[in-house]
């Protein structure tokens, strides 16, 4: 997870994101990467450049081949947890992004996409 944070920090610095913007991205990716390890046994993170209405940014995709999320809508609700935590992870990560998407199929894994732009 720390490797994911370092990589995102480097991307954000290259695109001249502020310290606050960089911290938001690092916090969100850390939470989603942690979930990927805990619930799916690991996965792969992809990062690419993007432009949104001329504003520079980057896209993070975290992909796993785990059991999937049975109810994505439920998993996004504040306080929902299958692991006994506070239930702030998925919803908290979504609130730190400009755009956040979850694609999940039972038994076929999950892809979470987080977009950041200036």
Phi, psi and omega per residue, in radians:
X1 nan -0.606 3.114
X2 -1.177 -0.545 3.068
X3 -1.101 -0.701 3.115
X4 -1.098 -0.756 3.132
X5 -1.093 -0.753 -3.138
X6 -1.112 -0.786 -3.142
X7 -1.053 -0.785 -3.135
X8 -1.165 -0.676 3.087
X9 -1.048 -0.751 3.129
X10 -1.095 -0.765 3.105
X11 -1.060 -0.793 -3.086
X12 -1.156 -0.669 3.107
X13 -1.123 -0.793 -3.140
X14 -1.033 -0.567 -3.127
X15 -1.674 0.229 3.045
X16 1.033 0.680 3.023
X17 -1.288 2.624 3.115
X18 -1.206 2.911 3.101
X19 -1.031 -0.716 -3.141
X20 -1.133 -0.810 3.116
X21 -1.069 -0.732 3.132
X22 -1.103 -0.756 -3.135
X23 -1.124 -0.677 3.097
X24 -1.044 -0.829 -3.127
X25 -1.132 -0.748 -3.128
X26 -1.129 -0.663 3.130
X27 -1.165 -0.804 3.140
X28 -1.108 -0.813 -3.109
X29 -1.152 -0.600 3.110
X30 -1.091 -0.764 3.135
X31 -1.134 -0.811 -3.106
X32 -1.204 -0.688 3.093
X33 -1.114 -0.703 3.088
X34 -1.057 -0.807 3.102
X35 -1.036 -0.708 -3.136
X36 -1.054 -0.758 3.140
X37 -1.212 -0.847 -3.054
X38 -1.171 -0.798 -2.997
X39 -1.685 -0.346 -3.088
X40 -2.145 -0.037 3.135
X41 1.376 0.171 3.121
X42 2.139 3.109 -3.117
X43 -3.133 -2.819 -3.093
X44 -2.237 2.440 3.082
X45 -1.951 2.325 3.083
X46 -2.070 2.464 3.089
X47 -2.285 2.367 3.118
X48 -2.511 2.754 3.086
X49 -1.305 2.675 3.004
X50 -2.619 2.824 3.028
X51 -2.247 2.287 3.103
X52 -2.077 1.919 -3.109
X53 0.883 0.742 3.098
X54 1.516 -0.174 -3.135
X55 -1.522 2.276 3.137
X56 -1.246 2.633 3.103
X57 -2.975 -2.847 3.116
X58 -2.621 2.752 3.130
X59 -2.064 2.344 3.072
X60 -1.989 2.261 3.016
X61 -2.148 2.255 3.049
X62 -2.015 2.106 -3.016
X63 -2.111 2.315 3.053
X64 -2.310 2.923 3.108
X65 -2.011 0.534 -3.098
X66 -1.352 -2.821 -3.058
X67 -1.289 -0.130 -3.092
X68 1.431 3.008 3.127
X69 -1.884 1.977 -3.061
X70 -1.029 -0.669 -3.104
X71 -2.387 1.623 -3.087
X72 -1.046 -0.767 -3.136
X73 -1.019 -0.774 3.130
X74 -1.121 -0.704 -3.099
X75 -1.134 -0.364 -3.117
X76 -1.563 -0.047 -3.117
X77 -1.458 2.402 3.104
X78 -1.019 2.287 3.090
X79 1.626 -0.172 3.139
X80 -1.445 2.235 3.135
X81 -2.574 2.359 3.009
X82 -1.723 -0.166 -3.075
X83 -1.901 0.161 3.110
X84 1.458 0.107 3.123
X85 -1.454 -2.905 -3.120
X86 -1.333 -0.276 3.141
X87 1.303 0.631 -3.139
X88 -1.931 -0.126 -2.970
X89 -1.083 -1.118 -3.068
X90 -1.132 -0.831 -3.128
X91 -1.152 -0.675 3.104
X92 -1.103 -0.763 3.108
X93 -1.074 -0.746 3.124
X94 -1.028 -0.697 -3.114
X95 -1.231 -0.263 -3.139
X96 -1.633 -0.038 -3.071
X97 -1.930 2.818 2.982
X98 -1.358 -0.664 3.094
X99 -2.500 2.492 -3.057
X100 -2.517 2.188 3.133
X101 -2.308 2.489 3.081
X102 -2.156 2.211 3.011
X103 -2.105 2.125 -3.089
X104 -2.556 2.449 3.079
X105 -2.297 2.298 -3.137
X106 -0.937 2.207 3.108
X107 1.374 -0.061 -3.068
X108 -2.124 0.136 3.071
X109 1.608 -3.102 -3.046
X110 -2.424 2.488 2.992
X111 -2.157 2.165 3.076
X112 -2.005 2.245 -3.119
X113 -2.042 2.234 3.135
X114 -2.183 2.217 3.141
X115 -1.954 2.455 3.085
X116 -2.306 2.354 3.004
X117 -2.592 2.837 -3.102
X118 -1.369 nan nan
